Amino acid sequence: MLDAGAVHVPGNTAPFAKAVFAIVGGAIAFASPSPAAEAVAEVGPVAPSVVLPTAATAAGVPLPSPPDKPADRGSARGGWYIGGHAGYARGKANTALSDSAPPSLTSSPGSLYGGALVGYAVRLRSRLLLGLEADVSFPSFLDDDDLISSRTTSAGNLSERLDLLGRARGRLGYAFDRWLIYGAGGFAWSLGRFIQSPGATQTQDESLHFRPGWTVGAGVEFAFSPRWAARFEYVYDRLETARATFASGASTESTMALHGVRLALNWQIYAQDADARRIESITTSGGDRRNWSIHGQFTYVEQGYFGFHSPYEGANSLSGASQVRNTASATVFLGRRLWSGGEIYFNPELMQGFGLNDVHGVAAFPNGEAQKSSFRYPRFNAARLFLTQSFGLGGEKEVIEDGPNQLAGERSISRITVTVGKFAVLDYFLVNRYAGEPRTAFLNWNAYGGGSYDWTMDRLSWTWGGLVELNQRRWALRAGYFLLPDVSNSNHFDTHIPERGQYTAELELRYAPFARPGKLLLFGWLSHGNMGSYSDALAEPPATPGYPDITLIRRTRDNYGFVASAEQAISADLGVFSRASWSPGHVEIMGWTDCDESLSVGGALKGTYWRRPNDTIGVAGVAEGLSAISRQYFAAGGMGILIGDGKLNYRPEIVIETYYALSPVKWAVLSLDYQLVVDPGYNADRGPVSIFSGRIHTAF
């Protein structure tokens, strides 16, 4: 999952979109590796801490200063830089339609958006800055955030959607030590689609269009380290006329203007003049650099299979015909220490692609980077935005290394931590050292996920909520409350707080037999929300359209379950894990996958024996099943989030997965993955199917 999060790239990805992700991946690869990145190929995560005696006085682990570069390569504000941005835009679109009354339509599209940028600047002795910059922005992943206009005509619905917006701008500014004030302007352009549904030739007819225009803006930038700068700016984009004529004879044209505000973060490839050294002196002497954490990742997964036995297929069946799909994600992990024990984190993310069969047909789905939304072009998501506060209870301290969503510093081992905001539940619960990160380890959902735990989430793995953790040396206790989707598999949340939602609790027991670390997790959950019942759906009259239609009998109901998870280091290179889960299986799943009981077991071995200590090989098996009533529901033709063949010859679904993760350099992992899925969708009439994957992961 995409840091737990999710991202997708289809097999027919547009060349331009692939180029965007290639630029992002290259930018990450260009950056210097961090201690966390150096360990991405190891079995398990970076060691989180080193225990210090109570008398230790270190406030944290200072980050090393960047090495010197030749003085003529750039300056604190000169030279090449790359970065990303996130913001909000709203505007006005005027659309004319040939087959509508009235013939014109004015709409006010608005969306969160994010993207990438690259630029070059020259700073003169007069402190004037001259520069050129190019950027590309993508709308939010929510269902209609790319919608410009929609209108019903005599021939059906005609809509326009925005896929991406680009700019090529000149910048002129004036620098005051670490501050820069600037204006910008230049060429703007967009790619979008006019869509007529139903179409004259197919379900919907599309007409792609390129729309030129111009852009102006102004902003202020602050260099908080020799290489990093943050900016806030206003941008106005004016896009000219785009036209389309469909096979039905209907025609349309539109113009659009957008007002936007955005935050951007830039990383300079070189930063070496006297001003850069002055900035470095200010930030290091004040200790401010230790209060920031900036990391990033890019992951690309190519996955496919050959044709397999499939005598019949339903709406949610894995197609028996061979197919190849791909997904991609790019994430930035930003962290800032606000005060003693208080930290805030933000993870903007771009995602693109499609899972196999649009993420249907296998309950233990084979790609943890492919969640349940599919994107032809990159889409933006504010994946995580949360605040955490730790209260030390005295005693021994531990030093924390800098890493993604982890600030370098010192904290008490005995502590209470409160976390609130948007994140993934599995960021804090059911954490497993050997099977918890689909970007570098096992790809299968139920090899790294919670099996029958109905993990509450939007369609990309994230939710809003909070948790409290009491940590001690040998154990920890966690309890949390999280929002549920308003209906199954939805991007919208039920905000009846706290009467509806999901409640979680976990006890973690740590032990070290023969000086080898291990832990046991005992986890329980209760969901109270708007759900349909399998038995009530089966009780509908058989003549009901779509029988059994679980959406017709939704009301406030409960669901619950339990998970036991264990992990154990056998040696310095070998670790094993196992996870068992159960839920009663009486109601529909709200967020995760159609599963009522599961058992997984596996292990991971580092390559020290064959002189590849940074490589890892993993093997795991997953077996899962359905409750008796859910079997009847699916056998009668019921549909779930991921499965539904129209009928069911029930047999437990079994998955065997193995991967080899090669780490040729410290900041990159290249993986080959194989999964054998027996009885996909719990159907003995289907499969087995062999799924092959290649994965590229880079991090800084």
SULNORKA-V894913 format. One record per run of one state. SS is the DSSP state (H for helix, E for strand, - for the rest). FROM is the first residue (numbers start at 1). LEN is the number of residues. If there is no record, write none. Layout:
ss: <SS | SS>
from: <FROM | FROM>
len: <LEN | LEN>
This chain:
ss: <- | E | - | H | - | H | - | E | - | H | - | E | - | E | - | E | - | E | - | E | - | E | - | E | - | E | - | E | - | E | - | H | - | H | E | - | E | - | E | - | E | - | H | - | E | - | E | - | E | - | E | - | E | - | E | - | H | - | H | - | E | - | E | - | E | - | E | - | E | - | H | - | E | - | E | H | - | H | - | E | - | E | - | E | - | E | H | - | E | - | H | - | E | - | E | - | E | - | H | E | - | E | ->
from: <1 | 9 | 10 | 15 | 31 | 35 | 39 | 49 | 53 | 71 | 74 | 79 | 98 | 104 | 108 | 110 | 124 | 128 | 141 | 147 | 154 | 156 | 177 | 179 | 198 | 204 | 224 | 228 | 246 | 251 | 269 | 274 | 286 | 288 | 292 | 306 | 310 | 311 | 323 | 340 | 342 | 354 | 356 | 359 | 375 | 393 | 397 | 401 | 403 | 404 | 406 | 407 | 409 | 413 | 415 | 424 | 425 | 428 | 445 | 449 | 463 | 472 | 475 | 483 | 485 | 486 | 493 | 494 | 501 | 512 | 513 | 516 | 518 | 532 | 533 | 534 | 539 | 550 | 554 | 555 | 570 | 574 | 584 | 587 | 588 | 597 | 608 | 611 | 612 | 626 | 628 | 636 | 650 | 651 | 653 | 666 | 668 | 679 | 680 | 683 | 684 | 686 | 700>
len: <8 | 1 | 5 | 16 | 4 | 4 | 10 | 4 | 18 | 3 | 5 | 19 | 6 | 4 | 2 | 14 | 4 | 13 | 6 | 7 | 2 | 21 | 2 | 19 | 6 | 20 | 4 | 18 | 5 | 18 | 5 | 12 | 2 | 4 | 14 | 4 | 1 | 12 | 17 | 2 | 12 | 2 | 3 | 16 | 18 | 4 | 4 | 2 | 1 | 2 | 1 | 2 | 4 | 2 | 9 | 1 | 3 | 17 | 4 | 14 | 9 | 3 | 8 | 2 | 1 | 7 | 1 | 7 | 11 | 1 | 3 | 2 | 14 | 1 | 1 | 5 | 11 | 4 | 1 | 15 | 4 | 10 | 3 | 1 | 9 | 11 | 3 | 1 | 14 | 2 | 8 | 14 | 1 | 2 | 13 | 2 | 11 | 1 | 3 | 1 | 2 | 14 | 1>
